Amino acid sequence: MTRAILTPDLPTPSGFQLIRCDASDGPVALQMGRQILEELAKEGKAAHYIIDETDEEFFDFFRKPEFYPLGVLDPNNALVAVGVASHRQEPIQKYLPFIPAEDVQASSKSVGYIEFIQVAANSRGRGFQRLLFAELEKWLRAQGTLYATGSVSPENQYSLNNFKSQGYREAGRYVVKDLNYPRILMVKKL
Ligand SMILES: CC(C)(COP(=O)(O)OP(=O)(O)OC[C@H]1O[C@@H](n2cnc3c(N)ncnc32)[C@H](O)[C@@H]1OP(=O)(O)O)[C@@H](O)C(=O)NCCC(=O)NCCS
């Protein structure tokens, strides 16, 4: 299967390609996510990253049209980074108190949500999270979205730094139900 290869605005390391993921990428992305969770748990950093979708819900990110899944392929065509954006209302509800009501009401696409970004351990520190932020925001902006939102663990220093360096600011905090993990809501005016 050939997937769409995109041209990112930010420079990409030689041999790596940005792609628009399709349904075939769901299982690979989930496997990558599970491996990341295992590694983080071993390092005592389980709260850094959460996958709270069922497998089927996770696969929906890659097969339902309301989601925008992007990936990075390494020179061997292996998926090494994935990020997904949407305008899903349910997670966005948490951000609404922090966004002016007139902006929220402007359209159902006024507020966008970065569902997740994950980078395989051996491909970190090469700018892929920042690349995915930029390209997911580009998609949101093209649809008239006014705000990008996302959430991050206060202990996840790399991710928190990246959110901040991309212009996101802290809008509030909450605790993930059942797990008791703290999260910071991040918002950026696009
Ligand atoms: C957080 C995460 C997405 C960062 O991805 P990444 O592609 O390595 O991040 P980038 O390369 O775009 O980040 C660049 C910055 O982070 C630093 N960085 C990120 N991960 C690093 C690592 N493992 N080792 C060293 N530096 C790292 C870089 O030095 C760079 O900072 P600088 O420009 O100030 O030097 C990745 O570590 C990851 O997938 N973690 C597990 C899942 C997760 O936490 N997802 C985010 C949830 S909100």
The ligand as an ORCA input file, in Angstrom:
! r2SCAN-3c Opt
* xyz 0 1
  C       8.124     13.436     24.448
  C       8.522     12.889     23.078
  C       7.299     12.852     22.169
  C       9.605     13.827     22.494
  O       9.828     13.432     21.149
  P      11.146     13.852     20.372
  O      10.887     13.677     18.919
  O      12.319     13.205     20.955
  O      11.189     15.394     20.709
  P      11.954     16.447     19.842
  O      13.200     15.869     19.279
  O      10.996     17.131     18.931
  O      12.277     17.403     21.031
  C      13.269     18.239     20.920
  C      13.695     18.666     22.295
  O      13.515     17.684     23.320
  C      14.773     17.145     23.729
  N      14.603     15.679     23.793
  C      13.470     15.021     23.628
  N      13.649     13.709     23.858
  C      14.906     13.528     24.153
  C      15.695     12.405     24.482
  N      15.196     11.193     24.582
  N      16.989     12.602     24.717
  C      17.501     13.837     24.661
  N      16.797     14.928     24.362
  C      15.521     14.784     24.100
  C      15.724     17.585     22.685
  O      16.983     17.782     23.221
  C      15.124     18.893     22.211
  O      15.342     19.945     23.093
  P      16.255     21.179     22.638
  O      15.828     21.572     21.279
  O      15.977     22.181     23.686
  O      17.622     20.601     22.664
  C       9.136     11.479     23.179
  O      10.127     11.501     24.163
  C       8.092     10.416     23.481
  O       7.472      9.868     22.587
  N       7.906     10.121     24.763
  C       6.921      9.128     25.189
  C       5.505      9.512     24.800
  C       5.177     10.906     25.230
  O       5.543     11.336     26.308
  N       4.452     11.636     24.385
  C       4.048     12.990     24.659
  C       2.868     12.994     25.557
  S       2.265     14.644     25.838
*
